[in-house]
Amino acid sequence: MGERPGAPTAPPLVLVTDRDSRLIDPTRAYHLGRDPTSEIVLDDPRVSWHHAVLRTAEGHWLLEDVGSTNGTYDEGRRVDREDIGPGTRLRFGDPATGPSATFAGLPAPAAEPAAAEHPTLLAPQSSSVFRSPSAVLELPGPTVRIGRAPDNDLVLDDLLVSRHHAELRELPDGRHEIVDLGSHNGTYLNGLPVRHSPIGPADIVGIGHSEFCLVDGRLVEYDDTGEVSLDVQHLVVRVGPDQRVLLDDVGFPLTERTLLAVAGPSGAGKSTLLNALTGLRPADEGTVLYDGRDLYHDYAELRRRIGLVPQDDILHTQLTVHRALSYAAELRFPGDTAADEREGRVSEVIRELGLEERADQVIASLSGGQRKRVSIALELLTKPSLLFLDEPTSGLDPGMERSVMRMLRGLADDGRTVVVVTHSVLSLNVCDRLLVLAPGGRTAYYGPPTEALEYFGEEEWPEAFESFESDSEGVCQERFRASPQYRQYVAAEAAHPAQPPAASAPVIGREKPQSWFAQLGTLVRRYAAVLAADRLFLTVMVVLPFLIGAMCRVMAGSRLTDENAINCLLTLCLGGVLIGSANAVREVVKERAIYRRERVVGLSRSAYLVSKVVVLGIVTIAQSALLTVVGLAGVTLTAQPRPNAPPPVTSGVLMPQLPELILSIALLAFTSMVLGLVVSAFVGKEETTMPLLVLLAIVQVVFSGLMLKLHGVPGLEQFAWLIPSRWGLAAMARTVDLGRLIAPSPITDDPMFRHERTGWLIDMAALLALAVAYGLAVLALLRRREPTIMRK
């Protein structure tokens, strides 16, 4: 490791404790003690809460005991200050049996793991964080198969790993290559997805939660257990043509097992920061280091180790807790995962979040705090190491809020790094660190929550936030960077030099946990279950076609005549339009938060759309058939003969009139349903869908061809070609031969109403073409609503 410009001359050391091994960096200071927020935690009752500090001084390492109760010992003698170097071994709390810390020089990559007293420590090419290997495997032959199944040479007990995931193969020249075996979640080389690629000793292979290095013919495994650090450096986010700054040079270090709260007034950039930290909207400048690895560069691999609970629910509240989690597990775990494996993980998460008694309860009936627990449970299915939450206590009463924050405290203590964005300041005391953002996305404070109000010189948080209102020039950020808190909690703990690195361009692989058809099957079953559990939808689905059909039947009487034909056809046209549009107009916008989250973890955009089209299409076609049968069954559709007029037709253009009308209305309703999905994907809020539904219905009726003369009118005629009702009503008019059914007029003389087989087929083909075009528009709109990272 080369010396950094301006860094102390003391060499980096490897620290081996009874718990783990790690690289200690001369640019940082390390606190030792029982405090879980210490950089080096010694979980032993004989060790003081704040026991000692390890730092560099004048080119060498120095450990200072900070007044511990039971002392620090070097070879049995108690010391207050001790120079540290390779070979030094200290004990804490007891000279003979207290927890120990041994210091060693940086090991060479070619060291023999099996021969060392402590496991060889290796760092990934993209990381300066050193950890103990979880396993060292002697290569059994020229090919090593890696996967979840027990017949692999290297078995990984990880549900993100396929049964037969990858192979390490020896090449003729003695080198090795990694080959992906068509895994569901992908194989990664230095953070990027690969199908097959040569690897060397400097490369790191990622499979599931594990990483591998190839060293001197041995495969060294490192398991991501969840205890990871987060180092945020100089993040800047700009938006708009004027490059308005939403986040202004924000940076902070976060050690493992830490709970961080991000607070600040509205408009301070909290959600922008969350998007930057999770990679959903990468910063324009700066770097986010996941355990020393560039998150943006390695996003394809690391995204499945990040859990995100947005403010809106990311689950279908019509389902029970267990059923919702089961469907989520199907979508997130590999397609070759057995049902009992998935169910085992679902049950494990339910127990971890204390939801056993509510597993069979409908989510909508849960309290706000319990619903948030279910959202967190969904994210914990894949065992993320980093967990981010956006306003998890919003709308909760103080007691429920405290319960949720204590739960997050427990999740951090169990071995995760947790970041929570919050407006509330009632439960900040359960957090290890607090980041306060001022308007403009500037850092006003970072450190322990207990020191924050004293730092601001206020007794209450409202007064502290009010002081930011006059901070238009970044004074609060400059004040913080000149403060002792900045030197102690940011500068001293930063793992890397304070040089603003350029943000990397994230890469997303095409890997998906399930195949396209497997995803479609899961999505169809889940969506059908959601609709079946929605009593209001079921009621409207049954009542609407009966109601409109009954109105048509009253108007038609026993026969279509010159007086009622136009009204009956318009009613059936309006019924088909309303049935299709009303079914779909809310179905995308109401699931936007769910879709955005599932898209990041591998959901196929087209499979999601097709699942909507399949389920809603079946419902819409059944409703259309019911509407037509109720409205016209038993009604004579043949006109009475008129003097000096050709005899009326007695059948449709291809089949009997009633089945042909059912097909026309069903395809019209289906196309209107896809158009409803366009509206649902376009709008930003669910409340705006109803006014647009009314407008859509009016436009379709007006441009159907029976209210305005369209044929031969430039502009209007061409615009009407884009409206489903123009083609649907034309097909219906051809079936009943509207021109002979009623007296001739400028409207009924329209060539699109003639009783012609070719014309009817063109009408049906036009409806299908419009449905396809609308579907492509939905895909484009879905992409526009996705996180920025998914559009790259």
N, C-alpha and C positions, 0 to 999 in steps of 0.2 A: 504494500500500500504506500503510495507516494505521499510525501508530506504536503499538506495543503498550504497555500500561500497564507502567511500570517499566523499559522497554527503553532502551538507550543512545540518544542523540539522533543518532548517526552514521547517515547514510542507507544503505540497502542499495545495493550495487553489482553490476554484471555483470562477471564475470571471464572473459575470453576467452584461452584458451591455445592452443597448437598442436594440442591434442587435442580440446577441446570448449569449450563456453560454459556458464556457470552463474551463478545468483544467489548472492551471498554475503550472509549474514544477520548483522546487527550483534549478535545475541544469541549468536553462536557464535565460537569460535576455530578457525582453520584451520591445519593443519600441512602444509607443503610439503616434498617430497622424493621420493627414489626408493622409500621404503618403501611397499609396496602398500596398507598400512592408512592411509596419510595421506589426509586429505580432498582434497588437491590433489596428484595423483601426477605427477611430472615424470620420465618414463622416459628418462633420458639419463645416460651414465656420468660426465659432468662435474658432475652434480648430486649433492650429498651425500645419504646415506640420510635424515638429518634435517637439512634445509637451512635452513628459515625458518619463522616463525610469523606469521600474519596475524590481527590482532585489533583491537578498538576500545579507545580510551583517551581519556577526557575529551572525548567527543563527536566524535572523528574516527578515521579508520582509520590503523593503524600496522603496518608490516611490520618484523620484527626478524630479522636473520640470526643463527642460533644457532651460530656458529663453523664455518660450512661451509668446506670445503677450498679451493674455487675461487671463492667469493664470489658476491655479488649486486650487480647493476650498474644504475644509472639514468643513461641517456645517456652511457655509457662510464666513469663513475666508480663506484668500489666504495663501497658503503654498508653500514653495520651496522644503522642504524635509518632508516626513511624514512616520512614521512607520505604517505598514499595518498588519491587522489581521482580523479574522472572525468578521463580523459586521461593518467593515469600509465601508463608502459610500462616494465617491468623485464625484465632478462635474468638468467639464472642459470647459473653455471659458466663463462661466457665473455662478455665485453662486446659482442662483435660477432655471434657465431653461436650463442650458448647459447639454450636454450628460453626463449620470451618469455611474459609475462603482461601483458595490457592491461586496464585498468579503465575502465568506462564507467558513466554514470548509467543508472537503470532506464529502458528504452525504453518509449515510449508504444505502446499496442496498435495504433494506426493508422499506425505507421511503415511506410515502403515497403520491403519485404524486398529487392527487386531492387536498390535504390539504395544500400543500406547497405554499408559496407566489410565488416562481418561480418553473418551472417544475423540477422534480427530474432529476438529471443527472446520467446516467449510462454509463459505459464503457464496450465494448465487452470484452470477456475473453482474446482475443488476442490483445487488444489495450489499450493504456493508454490515448487515446484522448477522452475527454468528450464533448458531444454535447447535445443540448436541444432536447427532443423527439418531433417529429412532430405530434404524436397523442398518447393518452392513452385510450385503449378500455376495458371497463368492459366486461368480457366474458359473452355473452348472454345465454349460455347453455353449455352442455357437449361437443358440437362440434362447432367449428368456421371455416367456409369455407372462404378461402382467394383466390382472383383472380381479373381479370379485368372486368368480367361481373357484371352488376348492381345488380344481385340477390345474390351476395356473402354477407356474414356478414361483411367482411372487403374488401372494393373495392380499388384496387390499379390502378391508372391511369398511367399505364406504359406498353408500347408495348413489353417489354421484358417478361412480365407476361402473362401466359396463361389465358384464360377466367375462367376456374376453375382450379386453380393451386395447392393448398394444403389445408389440413385441420389440425387444432389443436384439438386433441381429448383427452378427459379426460379418464384416465385408472381406473379400479376398485379400485385401492389402493389410488386414489386421485391425483396421479401424472398425467402428460400430455405427449403426444407424438405428433410429427409432422409427417404427412403422405403426401407424394407427390402423386398427382392425375394424374400421367402420363404427367406432364408438359413438355413443349418442351425445356425450358432452365434450368430446374432443380431446386431443393430445396436444400439448403446447411445448414449444422450444423457446426458451428465453422470453416467455410471455405471449408468443404469437402461435396461432393454430397451424399445425403441420399435418400432412398425410404421411410423408416419409422424408427423413432428412438425416444426413450424417451428424454425429455429435462428437464433441471433444471434451477434454477435462475442464474447460472453462464454461461449458454449457450447462443449463439447468432444464430438466424435463419436468413438466407439470402434468399430473394426472389426478383428477379429483382434488382432494385436500392434501395430496402428497407431492413432494418434489424430489428429484433424483439427480445425483451427480455420478459420473463415471470416472473413478479414480484408480489407476493402476490395476485394471482388470476387476475391480470391485464396484458394485452398484450401491451407492450410499443413499439412504432414504431419509428425508426430513418430513415429518408429519406436522401439518398446520393444526395445532390443537386449539386454536382460538386465542392464545395469548400473544397478540400481535400489537405492535406500536403503530402510531400514526404520526407522521411528521409533515406539517403543512407549511409550505414555504412561499411567501410573497405572491399570494393569489390576487389576481386582478381580473375583473369581469367587466366588459363594456358591451353596450347594446345600442342599436339604432344607428342611423346614418351620422348622427352627431357624436357617436362613440361616448355616450353618457356612461360614467363609471358607477356601477352598482356595488362593486367590491374593490376596496382600495388597499392593496398591499397587506393582506391579512396573512399572518403566519403564527403557528404555535406548535409545540411538541405535545404528544399525548402518549403516555406509557401504557403498557398492557394492564388489563383488569381495571380500567379507569372509567368512571362515569362523568362525562362532560355535559354541562348545561350551556346552551347558547341562548342568551337573553338580549333584550334591547327593545327600543320602541318600534312601532310600526314603520316600515320603510327603511329599516337599518340594514337590510340585506341578509336576513337570517335564512330565508328559503333559498336565496341565490347561493349562499355559502353551502347549504346542504346539497344542492344540485352539483356544485363543484366538487365536494368531498366524495360524493357517490359516483361521480363520473357521468351523471345524466346530462349535465351541461358543463363540459370541461372549461376551466378558466382559460382566459386568453393569454395570461402570463402566469408563471409560477408552476409549482410542482406539488403533488400530493404523494407522499411516500407511504406505502403499505408495507410495514416491516422492512423498510429500506428499499423497496421496489417501487419503481415509478408506476403509479396506478394507471395513468393515462396510457402509457406505453404497453403495459401488461393487462389492459382492461379486459381483453377477451378471456383471459384465464381467471383473473381475480374477481370478476363481476359476480360469480356464483358464491363467493365467500363474503359478500356484502348483503346484509338484510336492510330493507327500507320499509318503514311503516309510515305512509303519508297521512296527512290529516284526515282525508276522506277514507271511508271504509274500503278495504281492498278485498272484500268477500261479498258473496250473495247472501243477504240477510234473510231471504226466504227459506234457506236451507238450515238444517240442524248443524251444530258445531262439528260433529264427527263427519257428517256427509260433506260439508264444505272443505274440511281439511283433507278428506280422502280424494276428492276431485283435484285439489291442488297438488297432492302428492303424485297423482297420476301424471300431471302435466310437467312436474319438475324432476321426477326421477326417470332414469333410463327406461326405455320401453321393455327391456328384458328383466325388469325388476318384478319379482313374484308378488302376488297380491298380499301374501302373509308378511313379506318383508315391508311393504308399504304400510300395511295396517299396524305392524309393530312399531314403526317410527311414529305414526300418527298417535298411537296410544301413549308412547313415551313422551311426546310433546304435550299432550293433554294433561298427563300427570305432572309434568314439570311446571306448567302454568296453573295448576290447581283447578282444572276444569272438569274433573271426573264426574261431578254431580250434574254438570250441565252439558255433557257430551251429546245427549239426545234432545236437547232443547233448541227450539228455533232461535237463530241468532237475533232476529228482530225483537224477540221478547226479553233479551238480556238487558241489564243496565249498561250505561255508557262505559263504565270501567271494565265490565266483563267483555263487552264487545271489543274493546281495545286489546284485552288479553288474547282474544281469538285472533285478531289481526297480527299480533306479535307471534302467536303460536304458528300461524301460517308461515311467517318468515323463518322461524326456528327449524322448520322441517329439514332444511338443507344444512343445518349446523353452521351458520355464518359466524365468522370471527369478528366482524365489525357490524354493529347494529345501529342504524340511524332511525330516529323517530321525529316526525314533524308535528308539533303541537298535540302530543298524546293525551294531555289533560284538558284540552279545550272543551268547554261546556260541562265539565264535571264539578260536583260540589267539593268543598275543601277536603272532606274525609275521603272521598273516592280518589281525589287527586293525590293525596298522600299515599294511599294504597298503591296506586300505579307507580309512583316514584320509588317506593320501597321495593316493588317488584323489579324495577329496572336496576336498583342497587344490588339486588340479589343476582340478577343476570350478569352484571359486571363482576361480582365476587366469584361467580362460577367459572370465570375464565374467558370473558368477552370484553371488548372495548365498546362502550355504549355512548352514543352522542344523541342528545335530546334537545330539540329546538322548542323553546317555551316562551309564552308571554307571562306566565305566572312566576311569582318569586316566593311563593309560600313554602316550597319544599326544597329550596336550593341547598339546604344544609346537608342533605343526603348525598350530594354530589362531591366528587373529588376536586374537580376543577370547574371554573366558571369563565366563560368568554362573554364579555359584554360588547356589543356592537353599537356604535353611534350612527346617526343618519349619514348616508354616503358610504356605508360599508366599511367604516374604519374601526380599528380596535381601540376601545376605550379602557378595557381592563382584561387581564388574563391571570388567573391564579386561584387560590382557594376561595370558596364563597364566603368564608368567615372573615376574610380580610377586605372584602369589596367595599362595603359601606364606609368603613374607616378610611379607605383609600379615597373615596369620593368626598369625604368630609360631610356626609349626610347621615341622618338617623333612619330615614325611610326611603324605599326604592322610588316612589313617585317623584320625590324631590331630585333624586339622582338622574332619572330619565329627563326631567324638565331642564336640567342643566345642559343637556345635549342640544336643545333647540337653537341655541345661539352659536353652535359649533359649525360654522360653514367653511372654515378654513383648515379644519383638521387639527385644531389646537389640542383636543383631548387625546388624539393619537400621539402627537409629539410629546405631550406631558407623560403619557404612559411609557414611551420608549426611554424617557429620561429617569424613570422611577426605579427604585430598588426591586419592585415586583417584576419588572421586565427583565432585569439582570438575573434575578433568581429563578424565575419560572419560565422564561422564554430563552434568553441568551445562554444561560448556563446549562439548560437541559436540551438545547437543540442538538440534534445528532449530526448536523451537516453545516458547512460554512455558510455564512449569510451572504452568498452571492445569488442574485435572482436568476435561476435557471429558466430557460425557455420551456413553455408548456409543450408536451409531446402530443402528436396526433394519435388519438385512440384508434384502435383497430377492433372490429367486431367480426368474429368468425361466423360461419354459416351453421355451426353445430346446433342441434336442437335435441332436447332430452328425449323426445319421441319422434317417430317418423310423421310425415304429414298426415297420412291416413289414420294413424293412431291418435294424433292430436285431434283430428276431426271427430273421431268416434267419441273421445272423452268430452269434447266441447258440446257435441250434439246431445249426449246423455245428460250433461250438467245443465244445459240450457232448457232441455225438455223438463227436467226436474224443477228448475226455477219457475218456469211458466205454470207447471202443474200445481205448484204451491202458492201461486198468486191467485187468490179467490176473485179479486176484482177483474183481473184479466179473463179468467174463465167465464165469469158472468157476462162480461161484455162480448166475449167471443160467441156465446150461445145466443144472447138476446139480440144483438145487432142484425144478423141476417134474417132472423124471424121477423123483427120489427119492420125492416125495409121491404122484405118480401111480402109481408102482409099488406103494406101500403100499395105495393104494385098490384097485388091480387084484387084489392078493392077497386083500383082504377081500371083494371082489365076486365073485370067481370067474367063473362064466359067466353069472350072473343075479342081479339084485337080488331079495332075499327079505325076508321078515318079520324074519329074524335079522340081516341085514347092512345093510339099507337106511339105517338111522339112522347107523351108523358110517361108511358110505361118504359120505353127504352131509356129515356133520360133518368128515370128512377133506378133502373137496373144498373145503368152506367155509374150513377152517383154512388149506389150501394157498393159496387165493385171497387171504386176509387177509395171510398171511406174505409171499407174493410181492410184493404191492403195497407193504406197509409197509416190508419190508426194503430194497426198491429205493430208497425215498425218505427214510428216517428220518435219514440223515446228509448229505443232499445240499445242504441250505441252511446248516446250522451250520458245515460244513467250509469253506464259501466266504464266510464272513461278512466277513472282511477285504477280499476281492476285491470283494464286492458294495458295501460301504461306500465304497470308493474310486471305483469306477466310477459309483456313483450320483451322487457329487458332480460328476463331469465329464459328466453328461448321460444316464446309463443310465435307461431306462424301467423302473419297478418292475413294471408289468404284463407288459411284454415279457420281462423276466427270468423271471417266474413261468410264463408260457405256454411259454417254451422248455423249462423243466423238465417241464411237463405233457406237452408234445408228445413229447419224446424218451423220458421214462420211461413215458409212456402207451403208446407203440408197443411198447416192450420188455415192459411188463406184460401187454398184451393178447396178444402172441405167446406169452409164458410160460403164460398162462392157457389158451390153446388147446392148447398142448402138454400141460399138466397134465391137461386133460379128456380129450384123445385117448388119452394113455397110460393113464389110469385107467379109462376106460369104453368105448373102442373095442372092438367085438365083444362087449360085455356086453349081455345081454338086459335091457332096462330096464322091460319089461312084467311085471307081477305074474302069478303063476299064479292061475287062477280059484279062488275059494273058494266052498264050498257056501252057497247062499242069499244070495249077494252079487252086486251088479251086475257085469257083465263089466268087466275092467280096460281102461284106455285104451291105445291103441296108438301114439299120437303126442303131441307137445306141444300147447300151447294154440294156437300159431300155425304151427308148422313141425315137422319131425321132432325127436325128443327130443334127440339128441346136439347138433345145431347150437344148439338152444334153450338147452341146458345150457352150451354154450361161451359164448353171449352173457351168460347170467346170471353165470357165474363171472368172465368178463372184466370186466363192469361192476362187480361186487363188488371185484375186485382193483384196478381203476382208482380207485374211490372210496376204498379203503383206502390206495392210493398217495398221494392228495391229503391224506388224514388223516395219513399219515406226514410229509408236508411241513409240516403244522401243527405236529407235534411237533418237527421239525427247526428250524422258525423260532422255536419257543418256548424251547427249551433254551439254556443259555449255553455249554455245553461239549459237545464231541463224545462224550466218554466216558459221558455220562448217557443217550445215545440207546438203547443196548442194553437196559438194565433197563426203560425205557419201552416198547420194542418187545415185550418179553415180556409186560408188563402189558397192553398194547394187545391182543395176541393172546388172552390169557385172557379179557378183558372181552368181546371179540367172540364168542368161542365160548360163553361163559356166557349171553349175551343174544341168541343166535341163535334161540332159540325151541325148541330140541330138548333142552335140559338143564333149563330152568326153565319152569314154566307161566306165561306172560306174559299171555295173553288174559284180560281180566276182572279183572286184579290192579291196582288203582289205584296209580299211581306207577311201578311196574316197567314196566307196559305203555307208558306215555308216555315213560319214559326210553329204552326199547328202540327207540323210533322214531328216536332220534338215532344209533343204531348201524348201520353198513352191513350187518353180517352178518344182522340181523333181516330186512331186505328181500331181501338176496341169497339167503339160504337159503329164504325164503318163495317166491321165484321158482323155485328149483330144486325145491322140494317140489311146487309146482303142476305143473311139467312132468312129473314122474314120478307125479303123483297119489298122494302119500304116504298119504292117508287110506284108499285102497283097497289100497295095497301092503302095509301092515302092519295088525295088529289094532288096533281102536279103543282109544284111551286119552285121558286128560285133555289130554295134550300134543298128540297128533295130531289131536284134534278142533278145533284152532285154525282159525278161518275163513280165516286167511292161508295155509293149506296146501291150500285147495280148488282143484280143477282148473278155474280160471275165466280166461277171456281178459282180462276187464276187470281182475281182480285182478293178473294177471301184468304188464299194462301199467302199473298203478299202482306195483307193486314196482320196475319199471325206472325209472319217472319219479322215484320217491322216491330211488333211488340217484343219479340225475343231479342232483337238487336238493341232496342232501347234498354231492356233489362240488363244486357251485357254492358252497355255503355254506362249505365247508372252504377253497376257493380264496380267498374274500373274507377269511376269517380269516387266511390266510397273508399276504395283502396288508397287513392291519392289523398283523400281527406284524413284517413286514419294515419297515414304517414306524417302528414302535417301536424297532427296532434301528438305525435310520439315524442319522447325525450330526444334532445338534440343528438345525442350519441348514436341513436338508432337510425338517424337519417344520413349518416356519413357513409 
